[in-house]
Amino acid sequence: MSQLQPEEPEHVLVASVHDVRPLATMLRGVNFGPANATIIISEAGLTVSVEEARTLLGRAYIPVTIFDEFKYNPPPQDESEQSASQDLEGDGDAGTMFAVSLDTLLECLNIFGSGSSNISQASIENQRKKKWKHGSDDSDDDRGERRNRRGAIPKGNTTIDQFFFIGSGKKTGMRLSYAGTGHPLVLILAEEATGPKTTCEIQTSENESPVDVPFDDSRKVIKIILKSSWLRDALEEIDSTCDKITFIGIPPAETLPGSSTAKGSIKPIFRLRAEGTFGSSQMDYPNDKDVLETYECAEAVKFTYRVANIASALRALQSSIRTSLRIDDEGLLSLQFMMAVGGAGAFIELRCQPLDDP
């Protein structure tokens, strides 16, 4: 008589990916500061928030499209938990919230050495078009497509092997589970279904007072959308001795002071100026749709920030396609990065407070 296999207990979250690189890319984009990251699980995916000294907030919005399997079973919440998660999400949908060490999580994703390498959007799309084959599946039928991203798994294949990749290339697959408050975040990782597997348990904790830095779009004084490479190149050129960076914008009809524009060239309307002990440097952006795809500025704007805070955006910039830059009337800076991984809904946002005494 065959023995019945015990059923897996219901978890708050069960998710899997055949390649951890898109997920790791999103997490690295907000990996700054010594504090733990706050993770909110919702039907839409994961929201990962990190803050530093209440002056810098980073938030990664990781949609369910990044995952090959995503099953969320929300536990009952009291009113205080619902209020905290709603405030952090900002969209009115309560989720399940916990805190975890982001450094530790990234180290686990890279345990086989392939979690920190870059991945292009083209390779992600090609990967999604493939039918996943399992160890006992040598046919080319549609069984691989019957696994629904929301968690439906083909009958007759209930082993852990189904979550890991079989094929060429060095990819780390992962299955993640979280059983709720007081339980660890459990990761099972492997490079292929027939190879060795590693289980990592990361301690979680409750986050009693999530920090938010709200941005009111109705109070913005400048809005810019540009290719991320234009901003990344400027930030990478800042000298290491610089400690302040000033964002200066003017209406399109005006001219930046101190700018030398050659006859026939396009005048600059936006400037980044970095200053330090041994001098300063600046980057001017012209009123050109090929550079500044969107530019809205009704009056002169000038706010100064810590270079260290703005430099925290570099990791997100390296993996993003476009950047939206907004500043409100009190100098709160919002940088939103459209990521090259994860499809629609995958983006990272940084919000930074200005210096009181620039």
C-alpha positions in Angstrom: 0.0 0.0 0.0 1.4 3.3 -1.0 1.8 6.0 1.7 0.1 9.3 1.2 2.5 12.3 1.0 1.8 14.9 3.7 0.3 18.1 2.2 2.4 21.2 2.3 1.0 23.7 4.9 -0.6 26.8 3.4 1.9 29.7 3.3 1.2 33.4 3.1 3.5 33.5 0.0 4.9 30.9 -2.3 6.7 32.2 -5.4 9.2 30.8 -7.8 11.5 32.0 -10.7 13.5 30.0 -13.1 16.1 32.8 -13.2 16.8 35.0 -10.1 18.6 37.7 -12.0 15.6 40.0 -12.7 14.5 39.8 -9.1 18.1 40.4 -7.9 18.4 43.4 -10.2 15.3 45.0 -8.7 16.5 44.4 -5.1 20.0 45.7 -5.8 18.4 49.0 -7.0 17.3 49.8 -3.4 20.2 48.1 -1.5 21.6 51.0 0.5 21.7 51.9 4.1 22.3 49.6 7.1 18.6 49.2 8.0 16.5 46.2 7.1 14.2 46.4 4.1 10.4 46.4 4.5 8.6 44.0 2.2 4.9 44.1 1.5 3.2 41.2 -0.2 0.0 42.0 -2.2 -1.9 40.5 -5.1 0.1 42.9 -7.4 3.5 41.5 -6.3 6.1 42.7 -3.9 7.0 46.2 -2.7 10.4 46.5 -1.1 11.3 49.7 0.8 14.5 50.9 2.4 15.1 54.3 4.1 18.1 56.0 5.5 18.1 58.7 8.2 14.6 59.8 7.2 16.1 61.7 4.3 16.3 59.1 1.6 13.7 56.5 0.7 14.0 53.8 -1.9 11.2 51.6 -3.1 11.2 48.7 -5.6 7.8 47.7 -7.1 8.2 44.1 -8.2 5.2 42.9 -10.2 3.9 39.3 -10.4 5.2 39.2 -14.0 8.7 38.7 -12.7 7.7 35.4 -11.2 6.8 32.1 -12.8 4.6 31.2 -9.8 3.1 33.6 -7.3 0.5 32.4 -4.7 -0.5 34.9 -2.0 -2.8 33.9 0.8 -3.4 37.0 2.9 -3.7 36.3 6.7 -6.1 38.1 8.9 -4.8 41.6 9.9 -5.8 43.9 12.7 -6.6 47.6 11.9 -3.0 48.8 12.8 -1.4 46.4 10.4 -3.8 47.3 7.6 -3.2 51.0 8.1 0.6 50.6 8.1 0.7 48.5 4.9 -1.8 50.8 3.1 0.4 53.9 4.0 3.5 52.2 2.6 1.8 50.8 -0.5 0.1 54.1 -1.3 -2.7 52.5 -3.4 -5.2 51.7 -0.6 -4.6 47.9 -0.9 -3.6 46.3 2.4 -0.8 43.7 2.2 1.3 41.5 4.4 4.3 43.3 5.8 7.6 42.1 7.3 11.2 43.3 7.6 14.3 41.4 6.4 18.0 42.0 5.8 18.4 42.9 2.1 22.1 42.2 2.1 21.4 38.6 3.3 18.7 38.1 0.8 20.9 39.2 -2.1 23.8 37.0 -0.9 21.4 34.0 -0.9 20.2 34.8 -4.5 23.9 34.9 -5.5 24.9 31.7 -3.7 25.7 29.9 -7.0 27.4 33.0 -8.4 24.9 33.8 -11.1 22.6 36.1 -9.2 24.6 39.3 -9.6 25.1 39.2 -13.4 23.2 41.4 -15.7 20.3 40.3 -17.8 18.8 42.1 -20.8 15.1 42.6 -21.5 15.5 40.6 -24.8 16.8 37.6 -23.0 14.0 37.7 -20.5 11.3 37.8 -23.3 13.0 34.9 -25.1 13.1 32.9 -21.9 9.4 33.4 -21.3 8.6 32.1 -24.8 10.3 28.8 -24.2 8.4 25.8 -22.9 9.9 24.6 -19.7 10.9 20.9 -19.8 11.2 18.7 -16.7 13.3 15.7 -16.1 10.7 13.3 -17.2 9.3 15.4 -20.1 11.0 14.7 -23.5 8.0 15.9 -25.6 7.3 19.2 -27.2 3.7 19.4 -26.2 2.0 22.2 -24.3 2.4 20.8 -20.8 5.0 23.4 -19.9 2.5 26.2 -20.7 -0.2 24.8 -18.5 1.6 26.1 -15.4 -0.1 29.3 -14.6 2.0 32.2 -13.3 -0.5 32.6 -10.6 0.3 29.2 -9.2 -1.5 26.5 -11.1 0.8 23.5 -11.5 0.4 20.6 -13.9 -1.0 17.5 -12.3 1.3 14.6 -11.9 4.3 16.7 -11.2 4.4 17.8 -7.6 8.2 17.5 -6.9 10.4 20.5 -6.2 12.2 19.9 -9.5 9.5 21.7 -11.5 10.8 25.1 -10.2 14.3 24.8 -11.6 15.7 25.2 -15.0 16.8 22.4 -17.3 18.8 23.6 -20.3 21.9 25.5 -21.4 23.2 28.6 -19.7 24.1 29.3 -16.1 20.8 30.3 -14.4 19.8 30.0 -10.7 16.2 29.0 -10.1 14.5 29.7 -6.8 11.4 28.8 -4.9 10.5 31.2 -2.1 8.0 30.7 0.8 6.9 32.7 3.8 4.6 31.2 6.4 3.7 34.4 8.2 4.7 36.5 11.3 7.5 34.9 13.3 8.5 32.6 10.5 11.7 32.9 8.3 11.8 33.6 4.6 12.7 30.3 3.1 14.6 30.1 -0.2 15.4 26.9 -2.2 17.9 27.5 -4.9 19.5 25.4 -7.6 21.2 25.8 -11.0 19.3 22.9 -12.5 16.7 20.4 -11.5 19.1 17.5 -11.4 21.9 19.3 -9.5 22.5 20.2 -5.9 20.0 22.4 -4.1 20.5 24.9 -1.3 18.0 25.9 1.3 18.4 29.3 3.0 16.3 30.5 5.9 16.4 34.3 6.5 15.1 35.6 9.8 12.2 38.1 9.5 10.9 40.6 11.9 7.9 42.9 12.3 8.2 46.5 11.1 6.2 48.5 13.6 6.7 52.0 12.1 7.2 52.1 8.3 8.7 55.4 7.1 7.2 57.1 4.1 8.1 60.4 2.3 5.0 61.3 0.4 5.2 63.2 -2.8 2.3 65.3 -3.9 2.3 65.5 -7.7 0.1 68.6 -7.6 2.9 70.5 -5.9 5.7 69.7 -8.3 7.6 72.6 -9.8 9.6 70.6 -12.3 9.1 67.4 -14.2 11.6 65.8 -16.6 11.6 62.5 -18.4 14.8 61.4 -20.0 16.8 58.3 -21.0 18.5 56.9 -17.9 21.9 56.9 -19.6 21.8 60.8 -19.8 21.5 61.0 -16.0 23.8 58.0 -15.2 26.7 59.4 -17.3 26.4 62.8 -15.4 26.4 61.2 -12.0 29.3 58.9 -12.8 31.4 61.9 -13.7 31.1 63.6 -10.3 34.4 63.8 -8.5 34.6 61.7 -5.3 35.5 64.9 -3.3 32.1 66.5 -4.1 29.6 66.4 -1.3 26.7 68.6 -2.7 24.8 68.5 -6.0 22.4 71.2 -7.1 19.5 70.7 -9.5 18.8 73.9 -11.5 15.9 74.3 -13.9 14.4 77.2 -15.8 11.4 77.7 -18.1 12.1 76.8 -21.7 11.9 80.5 -22.8 14.7 81.5 -20.5 18.5 80.9 -20.5 20.5 79.4 -17.7 22.9 82.0 -16.2 26.6 81.4 -16.9 25.9 79.2 -19.9 27.9 79.7 -23.1 25.8 78.7 -26.1 27.4 78.6 -29.5 25.6 80.3 -32.3 23.0 78.0 -33.7 23.2 75.5 -30.9 20.3 74.5 -28.6 20.3 76.4 -25.3 20.5 74.5 -22.0 17.5 74.6 -19.6 18.5 72.1 -16.9 21.8 71.8 -15.0 23.4 69.5 -12.5 26.2 71.2 -10.6 28.4 69.3 -8.1 30.5 71.1 -5.6 33.3 69.9 -3.3 36.5 70.9 -1.5 38.6 71.1 -4.6 36.2 72.7 -7.0 33.0 72.1 -8.9 31.7 70.5 -12.2 28.4 70.8 -14.1 26.4 69.1 -16.7 24.0 71.2 -18.9 21.0 69.6 -20.7 19.6 71.3 -23.8 16.0 72.0 -24.7 16.0 69.0 -27.1 13.4 66.3 -27.3 16.2 63.8 -28.0 17.6 64.5 -24.6 14.8 65.7 -22.4 11.8 63.8 -23.7 9.5 65.7 -21.3 10.2 69.0 -19.7 7.8 71.0 -17.5 9.1 74.0 -15.5 7.0 77.1 -15.0 9.5 79.1 -12.9 13.2 78.9 -11.9 14.0 75.9 -9.7 17.2 75.4 -7.6 17.6 72.8 -4.8 20.7 71.2 -3.4 21.2 67.6 -2.1 23.8 65.4 -0.6 25.9 63.7 -3.4 25.9 60.4 -1.4 22.1 60.3 -1.5 21.8 61.0 -5.2 24.6 58.5 -5.9 22.4 55.8 -4.4 20.4 56.0 -7.6 23.3 54.6 -9.7 22.5 50.9 -9.2 18.9 51.5 -10.4 20.1 53.7 -13.3 22.4 51.0 -14.6 19.4 48.7 -15.1 16.7 51.1 -16.1 15.5 52.5 -19.5 14.0 55.9 -18.6 14.0 58.2 -15.6 11.3 60.5 -14.4 12.6 63.3 -12.3 10.2 65.5 -10.2 10.8 68.1 -7.5 8.0 69.7 -5.4 7.9 73.2 -4.1 9.8 72.3 -0.9 12.6 70.5 -2.7 11.5 66.9 -2.2 13.1 65.0 -5.1 11.4 62.0 -6.7 13.4 59.8 -9.2 11.4 57.0 -10.8 13.3 54.4 -12.9 11.5 52.3 -15.5 13.4 49.0 -15.3 14.6 46.9 -18.2 13.4 43.7 -16.3 10.0 42.6 -15.2 7.8 44.2 -17.8 5.1 46.8 -17.1 4.8 47.8 -13.5 8.5 47.1 -12.6 10.1 50.3 -11.5 12.2 51.7 -8.7 11.6 55.1 -7.0 14.0 57.1 -4.8 12.8 60.1 -2.8 15.3 62.5 -1.3 15.0 65.5 1.0 17.0 68.6 0.1 19.7 70.1 2.3 18.4 72.8 4.7 21.5 74.9 4.3 23.0 74.4 0.8 
